[in-house]
Structures are given as C-alpha cells and as structure tokens.
Amino acid sequence: MRLARLINGVFLMFGLDLRKMIRAFAGLPAFVRDLQKFRAQAKQSHTAFVFGSLYPCLDDRFQQSGSATGHYFHHDFLAARRVFENVPGRHVDVGSRIDGFVAHVASFRPIEVIDIRPQQARIQNIEFIQADFSKPLPGHLHEYCDSASCLSAIEHFGLGRYGDPVDFNAHVTGVENLYGLLRAGGRLYFSVPIGPQRVEFNAHRVFSMAYLLSLFEERFEVDHCSFIDDRGDLHVNIDLTAEAVKANLGCQFGAVVFELTKVAHA
C-alpha cells in the first residue's frame, strides 16, 4: 500500500493520477452501456434535447458524495466556525485556501488575505494583499489586527514551491510576523502538518509538537488544540500531555489546529 502511494505520488507530480485512471477504465463499460440505453430512450421521447459532445465522467460512480475528511476540510471548517463565534474587529489571513477557509469566512464577514502569489479575482468581503510574509513585517502591519489565521501555509515558507526565495528558517520569520501582526490579546488560528520532524522538499515541512510549542514560547498562549490524524479524522480540544506531545499526537503526517492568544511583553 505504501509503495502504491509512492508510485502514485510520483505520477501526480506530472499531472497523472494513476488511481483515477484505474477507476476510469473500470467505469468505461458502465458508461457505454448507459449511453446506449439513454440514446434508445431519447428516440422514444418528445423532449427537445440535442446531443452535444460526449463528456465522460468515468470515476465518479466510485466516489462518495463529497469529501468531508482530511486536513483542509477539518481545519478550514473548524477555524472559520471559531472566527464566527469570536466576532473579531479585523481578521487577516496569511496564505490559507481561498476556496476553503477564506470563502467560509467571507460568507459572513470581511477578511483581508495576504499571500505571496497574485490574485486577480475581486470577491465581496475579501481584500487581497500580495506580500512575502517570510520577510520582515512592514511597519504599517505591526499590531494591525485583533484576529489572524494561517492554515497549512507556514510549512511551505522558504521552499521555493510558490516562487518564494529559498530560506531554511523562513517558517521562524513567519511565526514572528504573525506575532507582530496581532495586537496584544489577539487570537491566532494556526495549522501545520505534524509528525516526526522533517522537510519534504520542496513541498512542505512536517513539524514535531515539541518544536511547535517551543516556537510559541513567550509569544502565544495555547487556548485550544485540535488535530487531524493520519486517517483524516478530527479530534477536538485535546489535552496536551507530555506523552501526547512526545508522540506527536500519534501522527506520522497529521495536522494540528491551534487557537492561540498573543502574549503582551512588559
């Protein structure tokens, strides 16, 4: 199974999904059968539908009704719900999914989005700001907001994946900038992959829980911690025991979701 995932991962890098191809071939006989039956029904019908080009969707019959699992589904939904419940004055997002978390939040309030990549779309309640958040924070953004989010973004900083400069410690600068962005007492919703600590260049870093907590020291207090396990299932508001931290919450490639409060220095 692990070898199959590895092989499929190699093909995915070049835009080929072997699993989808296998399911498509399996669905081909049903497509031909259904097409013949549908054409026969059309000849007997008085409804005016002209046949256009064929548009085979060969693997959909093998799918569930939609994806309600995995890192992005759970942390986007969970963090958006918490933003709604906490009703911040100004919320700023750094690098999270536009078609996930950002869209969820924009459905009920304004949100400002910082990303290194350009964005030409103009969408109600969303203001796009193009900036490299792995560089020192511009002065006008210091203590800019009382609520911020960064979901599955910091792990990509400095790996060149999105055209950003290669920087081994860019994730540290990113965390420092999130601290600087918030006012004292402000909330941060933060998510990254967790497991045995490693870099899988140039896709992402995977963080150990102990290292993550060390990044937060003297910067943030942990209010809530949830995680998505290796199977894609969500575990909400867990206790961060020493044993759980050491075991990375039992994950090889999971995701942790923190709700943090900025600590004000005297």
Summary of the structure (lengths in Angstrom):
residues: 266
radius of gyration: 22.4
end to end distance: 53.4
largest distance: 81.6
contacts: 757
relative contact order: 0.11
helix: 37%
strand: 23%
